[in-house]
Amino acid sequence: MKRIEQKIYTRQRILDAAGRGFRVGGFAGSGVDGMAKEAGVTSGAFYTHFASKAEAFRAAVTLGMEDLKEGIRQFQAIHGSAWWPEFVRFYLGEKRQCALSESCGLQSLAPEMARSDESSRADFESSLSEVVEIIVSGPVSTGAPKNVEMALMALATLAGAVTLCRAVNDPIIVNKIVEATERILSQKISD
């Protein structure tokens, strides 16, 4: 592998490890040494690619939001006019049940943004606006939000529902949260 390709590959490994670490432990609970070890590099190599833990956090949040945008685009392309109900079902199913390290950045990293610096919050806000635009401009689909306010409400509802489901042990309560959220988000919420 060429040196430039190796550098890109190493940076991506560090970024992926940082993203997993921040999703599980938050900003305060994730250390550079642990992220470097998870990526299979030294702490010095970490600092070769990122000037600080805060820079790695910003990059991990940006990558997490890019993953969300790409996921929504894929649902739109694959499912056409049924993309919204399929996306809601997926988010409340697979994204709720996956390991926290693989969870959606919207759900797992957003709480960290409240304690983050202005630059990180501005980047997150910009990415969130892009997610909303992808939803609003997507194919016509049953229940899909058609304006910014409804798209923000739908995203907040999805992220909140998954957060609550992850916080309780009782499967009956989890099922009630999932069923109620899916029912509400499947209704016409575009007006």
C-alpha positions as CSV (number, residue, x, y, z in Angstrom):
1,M,0.0,0.0,0.0
2,K,1.4,3.4,-0.9
3,R,2.3,5.8,1.9
4,I,-0.6,8.2,1.2
5,E,-3.1,5.4,1.0
6,Q,-1.7,4.0,4.3
7,K,-2.1,7.4,5.9
8,I,-5.7,7.7,4.7
9,Y,-6.4,4.2,5.9
10,T,-4.9,4.8,9.3
11,R,-6.8,8.1,9.8
12,Q,-10.0,6.3,8.9
13,R,-9.3,3.5,11.4
14,I,-8.7,6.2,14.1
15,L,-11.8,8.0,13.2
16,D,-13.9,4.9,13.2
17,A,-12.5,3.9,16.6
18,A,-13.1,7.5,17.9
19,G,-16.7,7.4,16.7
20,R,-17.3,4.1,18.5
21,G,-15.6,5.4,21.6
22,F,-17.6,8.6,21.7
23,R,-20.9,6.8,21.1
24,V,-20.2,4.5,24.1
25,G,-18.5,6.7,26.6
26,G,-19.3,10.2,25.4
27,F,-16.6,12.9,25.1
28,A,-15.5,12.8,28.8
29,G,-15.5,9.0,28.9
30,S,-13.3,8.5,25.9
31,G,-9.6,9.0,26.1
32,V,-7.0,9.3,23.3
33,D,-5.1,6.3,24.5
34,G,-8.1,4.1,24.4
35,M,-9.2,5.3,21.0
36,A,-5.6,4.8,19.7
37,K,-5.5,1.3,21.1
38,E,-8.9,0.5,19.6
39,A,-7.6,1.7,16.2
40,G,-4.4,-0.4,16.6
41,V,-2.1,2.7,16.6
42,T,-0.1,4.6,19.2
43,S,-1.2,7.7,20.9
44,G,1.5,9.5,18.9
45,A,-0.1,8.3,15.7
46,F,-3.4,9.6,16.9
47,Y,-2.0,13.1,17.2
48,T,-0.4,12.8,13.8
49,H,-3.9,12.7,12.4
50,F,-5.9,14.8,14.9
51,A,-4.5,17.8,16.8
52,S,-6.7,17.0,19.8
53,K,-9.5,14.8,21.2
54,A,-11.9,17.7,20.4
55,E,-10.9,17.6,16.7
56,A,-11.4,13.9,16.6
57,F,-14.8,14.4,18.2
58,R,-15.9,16.9,15.6
59,A,-14.7,14.6,12.8
60,A,-16.6,11.6,14.4
61,V,-19.8,13.7,14.7
62,T,-19.5,14.8,11.1
63,L,-18.9,11.2,9.9
64,G,-21.9,10.0,12.0
65,M,-24.2,12.6,10.4
66,E,-22.8,11.8,7.0
67,D,-23.7,8.1,7.6
68,L,-27.3,9.2,8.6
69,K,-27.6,11.3,5.4
70,E,-26.3,8.4,3.2
71,G,-28.7,6.0,5.0
72,I,-31.7,8.2,4.3
73,R,-30.7,8.6,0.7
74,Q,-30.4,4.8,0.4
75,F,-33.8,4.3,1.8
76,Q,-35.2,6.8,-0.6
77,A,-33.5,5.2,-3.6
78,I,-34.3,1.6,-2.6
79,H,-37.8,2.0,-1.3
80,G,-39.2,4.9,-3.4
81,S,-42.6,5.9,-2.2
82,A,-42.4,3.6,0.8
83,W,-39.1,5.0,2.0
84,W,-40.3,6.8,5.1
85,P,-42.2,4.0,6.8
86,E,-39.3,1.6,6.0
87,F,-36.8,4.1,7.5
88,V,-38.9,4.6,10.6
89,R,-39.2,0.8,11.1
90,F,-35.4,0.3,10.5
91,Y,-34.5,3.1,13.0
92,L,-36.8,1.8,15.7
93,G,-35.6,-1.7,15.0
94,E,-32.1,-2.3,13.9
95,K,-30.7,1.1,15.1
96,R,-32.3,0.6,18.5
97,Q,-31.0,-2.9,18.9
98,C,-27.5,-2.6,17.6
99,A,-24.5,-2.1,19.9
100,L,-24.3,1.4,21.2
101,S,-20.9,1.7,19.5
102,E,-22.7,1.2,16.1
103,S,-25.7,3.4,16.9
104,C,-26.9,6.4,15.0
105,G,-24.8,9.5,15.6
106,L,-28.0,11.6,15.9
107,Q,-29.2,9.5,18.9
108,S,-25.9,8.8,20.6
109,L,-23.8,11.9,19.9
110,A,-26.3,14.7,20.0
111,P,-26.4,14.7,23.9
112,E,-22.7,15.4,23.8
113,M,-23.2,18.5,21.7
114,A,-24.8,20.4,24.5
115,R,-21.4,20.2,26.3
116,S,-19.4,20.9,23.2
117,D,-17.7,24.0,21.8
118,E,-19.4,26.5,19.5
119,S,-17.6,25.2,16.4
120,S,-18.7,21.6,17.0
121,R,-22.3,22.7,17.6
122,A,-22.3,24.8,14.5
123,D,-21.0,21.8,12.5
124,F,-23.7,19.6,14.0
125,E,-26.4,22.1,13.3
126,S,-25.3,22.4,9.7
127,S,-25.3,18.6,9.3
128,L,-28.7,18.4,10.9
129,S,-30.1,21.0,8.5
130,E,-28.7,18.9,5.6
131,V,-30.5,15.8,7.0
132,V,-33.7,17.7,7.2
133,E,-33.4,18.9,3.7
134,I,-32.8,15.3,2.4
135,I,-36.0,14.2,4.2
136,V,-38.1,17.2,3.0
137,S,-36.9,17.0,-0.6
138,G,-37.2,13.2,-0.7
139,P,-39.7,11.2,-2.7
140,V,-43.4,11.5,-1.7
141,S,-43.9,8.8,1.0
142,T,-46.7,8.0,3.4
143,G,-46.2,10.0,6.6
144,A,-43.0,11.6,5.4
145,P,-42.5,15.1,6.7
146,K,-42.9,17.8,4.0
147,N,-41.5,20.8,5.9
148,V,-38.6,21.6,8.1
149,E,-40.6,21.8,11.4
150,M,-42.1,18.4,10.9
151,A,-38.8,16.8,9.8
152,L,-37.1,18.1,13.0
153,M,-40.0,16.8,15.1
154,A,-39.8,13.4,13.4
155,L,-36.0,13.2,13.9
156,A,-36.4,14.3,17.6
157,T,-39.1,11.7,18.1
158,L,-37.0,8.9,16.6
159,A,-33.9,9.8,18.5
160,G,-35.8,10.2,21.7
161,A,-37.7,6.9,21.3
162,V,-34.5,5.0,20.7
163,T,-32.8,6.7,23.7
164,L,-35.8,5.8,26.0
165,C,-35.8,2.2,24.7
166,R,-32.1,1.8,25.4
167,A,-32.7,3.2,29.0
168,V,-35.3,0.6,30.1
169,N,-35.1,-3.1,30.6
170,D,-38.8,-4.0,30.4
171,P,-39.6,-5.4,26.9
172,I,-43.2,-4.4,27.3
173,I,-42.3,-0.8,27.8
174,V,-39.9,-0.9,24.9
175,N,-42.6,-2.4,22.7
176,K,-45.0,0.3,23.7
177,I,-42.5,3.1,22.9
178,V,-41.7,1.5,19.5
179,E,-45.3,0.9,18.6
180,A,-46.5,4.4,19.6
181,T,-43.6,6.1,17.8
182,E,-44.1,4.0,14.7
183,R,-47.8,4.7,14.7
184,I,-47.4,8.5,15.2
185,L,-44.7,8.8,12.6
186,S,-46.6,6.7,10.1
187,Q,-49.5,9.2,10.2
188,K,-49.6,12.1,7.9
189,I,-47.3,14.6,9.6
190,S,-46.6,16.8,6.7
191,D,-49.1,19.6,7.4
